[in-house]
Amino acid sequence: MNNNVASSTPLLGRGRGRRIGLFGGSFNPIHNGHIALARQLLTLAALDEVWFMVSPQNPLKQSADLLDDLLRFLLARIALHGEQGLRASDYEFALPRPSYTWNTLQHLHRDYPQHTFVLLIGADNWQRFPQWYRGADILRDHQVVVYPRHGSDIHPDSLPTGVTLAATPLLNVSSTDIRQRVRNGAPLRPFVPEPIIPLVRRLYR
């Protein structure tokens, strides 16, 4: 098994307990902004690992140009190879759909009871949090770390107990930008990890 993959296998659940950040998203495709953000959250939130939870379906964000689940996971897996503490995860692929965060957390606690899971979400998702399935239960049982996003201003004093704001820089790249660059034939460096540039060009053309 690749050391950079956290999957549904119970083997990763053995050993000492770890503090794991769950960084969910479609990663359509993964880019250097995602990776830079995760590196910072690893330190700022005092995490042992960050799992990039490649989502098969976001209940609040349907997309007609969403690449196949396994291909997005493959890109994330290659991009994160050699990144200390950052892992690609296909864990949600085996769970019922739509992929609600509450359900994912429940399954993770069953499979990895010794670990502590911290939810990492953007400020835009925090503003929509009242719409999340069983959002109040998530806040009751889990720590949430919110990172800044353009157009979504969050003041730390407005956050409830158990929710903190990470002082990370705003991302200047998005997956939408990357897909547009592919369509326009524009350079992908330095926005996309070097090892996946040829694949991204082929898969998103």
N, C-alpha and C positions, 0 to 999 in steps of 0.2 A: 504493500500500500504506500502511495506517495505521502511523504511526511507533511505535505502542504494541503492535504485534503481532510476535512472533517466531514464524514458521511454518516449514514444511518447505522453503520456497524457499531455494535456495543464495545468493540475493542478499545476505542479511544476513551471510554468511560472509566477504564481501570487506572489505578494509580492515585497520586495525591490530588486533592481538590484544587481547582484553579478558578480564577476570576476571569470570566470570558465575556467579552463584548460582542454583542450580536449586531452586525452591520448589514441590515437587509436592503435589498434593492433588486431591480431587474438587471442592472449592470449590462446595459444594451448599447454599446459594450462597456466593459471595465476600462478605466483610463487612469492616467497618472494622478489626477486630482483625487480620485477615490483612495488611491494608495497613500498619497501624502497625508490625507486626512486621517486615515486609519493609523498611520505611524504616530501621529500626534495624539490621537485619542488613546492609544496604547499607553502612553506616558501620563497624559493629563488625567485619565480616569483610573490610573493605577491598575491596569489590566495585565494579566499574564498572556492572553491571546485575544485577537480579534478574528471572529469568524465572519467571512463574507457570505451571508446567507442568500444565495441566488434564488430569487423568488420565481416560482412557476406562474404565478398569477397574483397580482395585487388587486384586492377587491375595490380599491378606490382609484385605480389607474390602469384602465384598459388601453392597449396600444395595438394598432393594426400592423405596425412594422416591428413587432417584437420577435427577435430571432429565437429559433428553437431552444428549448430549455437546456438540453445537453450541450449545445454549441456555446451558449453563453457561459455555462459552467466550465467548459473546456478552456475558453479564453481566460477566464478568471484563474483557473488552475495554473495555466502556463505563465500568466502575468505575475503571479505571486510566488513562483518558484524561487527559492532562496531568500525570500523576505522573512526575517526572523519575527515570529509571533503572529504572522498574518496567514490565514488559511482560507482556502475556498471551500465552500460547503454546499453539497447537494441534498442536505438533510430534508428540506421541505418537499422534495420531489416525490417522496414516498408517503406524504401525508394527504389527508382528504383536501379537496379543493372546494371553494376558494381557500387560499392560504392565509388564514387569520393568525396574527401574531400570538394571541392568547392560546390557540391550539398548539402552535409550535412550542411555546414555553412549557405547556403541560407535558408534551411528549419529551422534551429535553430533560425535564426534571425526573421523569420516569426512567429515561435511559442513562442519565448522568447525574444521579442524586447527590454526588459529592461536590459538584461544581456550583459556583454562583454565577448566574447569568445577568448581565447588565445590558439593557436595551439602548442602542445608539441610534438617535433619529435626528433628522434635520428640523430646523425651526419651522419650516413649512408644514411638516407632518405634525409637529407639536400643536400648531394652530388648528389642525383638523382632528386632533386627538379625541375630542368629544364624540366624533363619528365612529371611532374605532370600536370594533366588536369587543365587548367586555373591557373597555378601557379603564374603568374604575377599578376592576379587579387586578389589572396589570399594575396600576399605580399602588395598590395596596400591598402587592407581593414582591415588587421588583423595583430596583433602582433604574432610573432613566437618565441618560446623559443627552442633552440637546446641543447640537452644533449649529452655528449661524448659517443662514442661507439668504441669498439676495432677495429683497422684497419682503422678508419676514422678520420684522424687528421683535425681539423678545427681551424684556428687562428681567434680570435675575431675581429681583424682589417679587415678581409676579408668579414665580414658580412655587408649586407646593412642596412640602417635605418629601424628600426622596428623589426630587428632580433637580438636576444641576445643569448650568450652562457652561459649556467648554469654550475657552477663549481660543478658538482656532480661526485662522484667516478664512475669508470667503473664497470659495472655489472660483477660478476664472475659466473653467472648462466644463462642459456637460456632455453626456452621451449624445444628446441631440446635435450638439456642435460637431461631434466626431462623425456622426452619420452624414451630416451635411457636407463635411469636408470630403468624405469618400465620394459622395455623389458629384461634387465639384472637381474632383481630382486634385484637391489641395493637399499640401504636406501634412502628415500626421505626427511628425516629430515637432516638439517634444511632448506632445499631449498624450500619446499612447505608448505603453511599454514596448521597447524595441522588438522583443521576441514575437509579439503578436501582430505587428503591423501588416505583414503579408496576409495573414488570415483575416484581419479586420477589413482590408481592402477587398478581398475576394468575397467574404460573406455578406458585406453590406453594400456592394456595388449595385 
